[in-house]
Amino acid sequence: MIDPLVERRYAECRELLELWRSYHDFFKVAVAGESLTADREHEFITVKSRIAMLHDTFMDCLDRDQNIGQNILSIVTRSITLKHVHRLSTAEIKKIELEWHESYLLLNETLGILDDKRKRFATVTPSQYYRQVYTKKAVATIHNFLASMAFKTAAVLVILMVGVFVFLQFGGLDKMFNWGPTRNLVIKFEDLIRMVAKDYPYREISSWTRLDTLVPSLLEPPQFPQPTGPYSPNAGMTRVGEKMAGSQYNIANDLKGYQQNQFRVEVYRPAMGSPLGGGECVVFLYLMPTSAAADAIAKKYAAWYNEQTTATKDWEFFRKGNAIGLSFAGDPDGWIRKWARNQYLRIREKRR
């Protein structure tokens, strides 16, 4: 098989070697000062021009001694004309002679290396050649990819993901949640998760916080009464039972099945002079063991709600993750209980 690149370089370097010999013949004539005619000057310039044209190919073949190879172009540039060479000093002539011999030896050596490549390549079959080419390309592509910023970025992301996975598998978040200084950080991080995964469960009912820390001016600051009497877990379940009495979808008993779980109650009242009217709004918050359990209750409530046609709704059911909220209020248009629901569902609404 023939390699076009090797063949071209061999042919051009061989021509360069012949021209380099011709240059030396002209150089000796110029030093001696013999017959420095216009025709010889023209031939000398032609040889130099062709040497300059072939010089780049020769330099492409070198993997060492580039400084010696560069001397060829330097000698040609310094030898302006035959008459100019004749006027050179003895030291300059000797320097050119030495550099010419070094370049000549390097040219012969390079030509021998190229000839060896030609002979070796002649024994290569097309299938072997293309296999080598594709192998080199594949290796180069892999090397470039491994050295690329995209791969490095991907590697860092994978390492981070593996680190996070190991951290979670070994209970890292649990330890951070149980440690005071990092507890709020975990709560906020898990709130971000719920923006994408709405069924991500709460660890504690206290983690289910309102959207706004402050309440509107129409309301008094929230009260957190002791969970007894009208504010006990059973009180909320009883009120639900009364509202849904007679329906097959009554969720009161479902809630009672989890009454040993975490619970919180909050009370809101219209502020002095508020146009809302009505009495207090009681918000009962229950934590189910799993999001699936809370979802099952929410589906039963949705079925009950869909079958209501004329009944007046004066209470709210809402759910997020494994947490369930019940809001009962006496204000005529139910603004307080709806506000409480939206706060825990993190729905932004215009305030009065």
C-alpha positions in Angstrom: 0.0 0.0 0.0 1.1 3.6 -0.7 0.9 6.5 1.8 0.4 9.6 -0.3 1.8 11.9 2.4 5.0 9.8 2.9 5.5 9.6 -0.9 5.1 13.4 -1.3 7.5 14.2 1.5 10.1 11.6 0.1 9.9 13.1 -3.4 10.2 16.7 -2.2 13.0 16.0 0.3 14.9 14.1 -2.5 14.5 17.1 -4.8 15.6 19.3 -2.0 18.8 17.2 -1.5 19.6 17.6 -5.2 19.0 21.3 -5.0 21.2 21.6 -1.9 24.0 20.0 -3.8 23.5 22.4 -6.7 23.5 25.3 -4.2 26.9 24.1 -3.0 28.3 23.9 -6.5 27.2 27.5 -7.1 28.6 28.6 -3.8 32.1 27.2 -4.6 32.0 29.0 -8.0 31.1 32.2 -6.3 33.8 31.9 -3.7 36.4 31.3 -6.4 35.0 34.2 -8.4 34.8 32.2 -11.7 32.4 33.2 -14.5 29.9 35.2 -12.4 27.7 35.8 -15.4 24.1 37.0 -15.5 22.9 33.6 -16.6 24.5 31.9 -13.6 23.1 34.5 -11.3 19.6 33.7 -12.7 20.2 30.0 -12.2 21.4 30.6 -8.7 18.3 32.6 -7.8 16.0 29.9 -9.3 17.7 27.2 -7.2 17.3 29.3 -4.0 13.7 30.0 -4.7 12.9 26.3 -5.1 14.8 25.4 -2.0 12.8 28.0 0.0 9.6 26.4 -1.4 10.6 22.9 -0.3 11.9 23.9 3.1 8.6 23.7 4.9 8.1 20.0 3.8 11.6 19.2 5.1 10.8 20.9 8.5 7.5 18.9 8.8 9.6 15.7 8.6 11.9 16.6 11.5 11.2 15.5 15.0 14.6 16.7 16.2 17.5 19.1 15.2 15.0 21.7 13.9 17.7 24.4 14.4 20.0 22.6 11.9 17.1 22.2 9.4 16.3 26.0 9.8 19.9 26.7 8.8 19.0 25.8 5.2 16.6 28.8 4.9 19.1 31.0 6.8 22.0 30.2 4.4 19.8 30.8 1.3 18.7 34.2 2.8 22.2 35.2 3.5 23.4 34.3 0.0 21.8 37.2 -1.9 23.7 36.8 -5.2 26.9 35.0 -6.4 28.7 38.4 -6.4 27.6 38.9 -2.8 28.9 35.5 -1.8 32.2 36.3 -3.4 32.6 39.4 -1.2 32.0 37.4 2.0 34.8 37.2 4.6 36.7 34.0 5.1 35.0 33.5 8.5 31.6 33.9 7.0 32.4 31.4 4.2 33.6 28.8 6.7 30.5 29.3 8.8 28.3 28.7 5.7 30.3 25.7 4.7 29.9 24.1 8.2 26.2 24.8 8.3 25.7 23.5 4.8 27.4 20.2 5.7 25.3 19.8 8.9 22.1 20.4 6.9 23.3 18.0 4.1 23.8 15.2 6.6 20.4 15.9 8.2 18.8 15.8 4.8 20.3 12.5 3.9 19.3 11.0 7.3 15.7 12.3 6.9 15.5 10.9 3.4 16.6 7.5 4.7 13.9 7.6 7.4 11.3 8.4 4.8 12.5 5.6 2.5 12.2 3.1 5.4 8.6 4.3 6.0 7.8 3.8 2.4 9.1 0.2 2.4 7.3 -0.6 5.7 4.1 0.8 4.4 4.3 -1.1 1.2 3.8 -4.3 3.3 0.7 -3.0 5.0 -2.7 -4.2 3.7 -5.6 -1.7 3.3 -7.5 -3.4 6.1 -4.5 -3.0 8.5 -4.0 0.6 7.5 -7.6 1.7 8.0 -7.7 -0.3 11.3 -4.7 1.7 12.5 -6.2 5.0 11.3 -9.5 4.4 13.0 -7.7 3.2 16.2 -5.6 6.4 16.3 -8.7 8.5 15.7 -10.6 6.7 18.5 -7.7 7.1 20.9 -7.4 10.8 20.0 -11.2 11.4 20.4 -11.2 9.7 23.8 -8.1 11.6 24.9 -9.7 14.9 23.8 -12.9 14.1 25.5 -11.2 13.2 28.8 -9.3 16.4 28.6 -12.3 18.5 27.8 -14.1 20.8 30.3 -17.4 19.0 29.6 -16.0 15.7 30.9 -14.4 17.3 33.9 -17.7 19.1 34.7 -19.6 15.8 34.3 -17.1 14.0 36.5 -17.4 16.6 39.2 -21.2 16.3 39.1 -21.1 12.5 39.2 -18.8 12.6 42.2 -21.1 15.2 43.9 -24.2 13.0 43.2 -22.5 9.9 44.5 -21.4 11.9 47.6 -25.0 13.1 48.1 -26.3 9.5 47.7 -23.8 8.1 50.2 -24.6 11.0 52.6 -28.3 10.3 52.4 -27.9 6.5 52.6 -26.0 6.8 55.8 -28.6 9.1 57.4 -26.7 12.4 56.9 -29.9 14.5 56.7 -31.3 12.8 59.8 -28.2 13.7 61.8 -28.3 17.3 60.5 -32.0 17.5 61.4 -31.4 16.3 64.9 -28.5 18.7 65.4 -29.7 22.1 66.5 -27.4 24.4 64.4 -28.3 22.6 61.1 -32.0 21.8 61.8 -33.4 24.8 60.0 -31.1 24.2 57.1 -32.6 20.7 56.6 -36.1 22.1 56.9 -35.5 24.7 54.2 -33.7 22.2 51.9 -36.6 19.8 52.2 -39.0 22.6 51.4 -37.1 23.1 48.2 -37.5 19.4 47.4 -41.3 19.7 47.9 -41.4 22.3 45.1 -40.6 19.4 42.7 -41.7 16.4 44.7 -45.0 17.4 46.4 -45.3 14.1 48.3 -42.0 14.4 50.0 -42.9 13.8 53.7 -42.4 16.1 56.7 -40.3 14.8 59.5 -42.2 16.7 62.2 -45.5 18.6 62.2 -43.5 21.7 63.3 -41.6 21.6 59.9 -44.9 22.4 58.2 -44.7 26.2 58.4 -46.7 29.0 56.9 -45.6 30.9 53.8 -45.4 34.2 55.7 -44.0 34.6 59.2 -46.3 37.6 59.9 -50.1 37.6 59.5 -52.2 40.3 57.7 -53.2 43.4 59.6 -56.8 42.1 59.5 -55.8 39.3 61.9 -54.4 39.1 65.4 -51.1 37.2 65.9 -51.8 33.5 66.0 -52.4 31.7 69.3 -51.0 28.3 70.1 -53.3 26.9 72.8 -52.8 23.6 74.6 -54.2 20.7 72.6 -57.1 20.0 75.0 -60.8 20.5 75.0 -62.0 22.3 71.9 -58.4 22.4 70.6 -57.5 18.7 71.1 -56.8 16.3 68.2 -60.2 14.6 68.8 -62.0 18.0 68.6 -60.9 18.4 65.0 -61.9 14.9 64.1 -65.2 15.3 65.8 -66.0 18.4 63.8 -65.1 16.7 60.6 -67.3 13.8 61.5 -70.2 16.2 62.0 -69.6 18.0 58.7 -69.4 14.7 56.8 -72.0 12.7 58.7 -73.8 10.1 56.7 -71.3 9.9 53.9 -69.4 6.8 52.9 -66.4 9.0 52.4 -66.4 10.4 56.0 -62.7 10.7 56.9 -63.1 11.2 60.7 -62.4 7.6 61.5 -59.4 7.6 59.2 -58.0 10.5 61.1 -58.7 8.8 64.4 -56.6 5.9 63.2 -53.6 8.1 63.4 -54.5 10.2 66.4 -51.3 9.0 68.2 -49.2 10.8 65.6 -47.9 14.4 65.8 -50.4 17.2 66.1 -50.5 21.0 66.3 -53.3 23.5 66.6 -53.3 27.3 65.8 -56.0 29.9 66.4 -56.6 33.1 64.5 -59.0 35.9 65.3 -60.1 39.1 63.4 -58.2 42.1 64.6 -59.9 44.9 66.5 -62.0 46.9 64.0 -61.5 44.3 61.3 -64.4 44.1 58.8 -64.0 40.3 58.6 -66.4 39.6 61.6 -67.1 36.2 62.9 -65.3 34.3 65.6 -62.0 32.5 65.8 -60.5 30.3 63.1 -59.1 27.0 64.4 -56.5 25.2 62.3 -55.8 21.6 63.2 -52.6 20.1 61.7 -52.0 16.3 61.7 -48.9 14.4 60.6 -49.6 11.0 59.0 -47.0 8.3 59.0 -46.6 8.4 55.2 -47.6 10.5 52.3 -49.5 7.6 50.9 -51.7 7.5 54.0 -52.4 11.2 53.7 -53.1 10.9 50.0 -55.7 8.1 50.7 -57.5 10.4 53.1 -57.3 13.3 50.6 -58.9 11.2 47.9 -61.8 10.3 50.2 -62.3 14.0 51.0 -62.3 14.8 47.3 -64.9 12.2 46.6 -67.1 13.6 49.4 -66.6 17.2 48.2 -67.6 16.3 44.6 -71.0 14.9 45.8 -71.9 18.1 47.6 -74.4 20.2 45.7 -76.2 22.5 48.0 -74.3 22.2 51.3 -72.6 25.3 52.6 -68.9 24.8 53.0 -67.7 26.5 56.2 -64.5 24.5 56.7 -61.3 23.7 54.6 -59.4 20.5 54.1 -55.8 20.7 52.7 -52.9 18.3 52.5 -49.2 18.5 51.6 -46.9 15.5 51.7 -47.8 13.5 54.7 -49.4 16.4 56.5 -53.1 17.2 56.7 -54.8 20.4 57.8 -58.3 21.3 58.8 -59.5 24.9 59.1 -62.7 25.9 60.8 -63.8 29.6 60.8 -66.9 31.6 61.6 -66.2 34.6 59.3 -69.0 34.9 56.8 -67.0 34.6 53.6 -64.4 32.2 54.9 -61.5 34.4 54.1 -59.5 33.5 57.3 -59.7 29.8 56.8 -58.9 30.1 53.1 -55.9 32.3 54.0 -54.7 29.7 56.4 -55.1 26.9 53.8 -53.2 28.9 51.2 -50.4 29.7 53.7 -49.7 26.0 54.4 -50.0 25.1 50.8 -47.7 28.1 50.0 -50.1 29.7 47.6 -49.6 33.5 47.3 -52.9 35.5 47.2 -53.7 39.2 47.2 -54.3 40.5 50.7 -57.0 42.9 51.8 
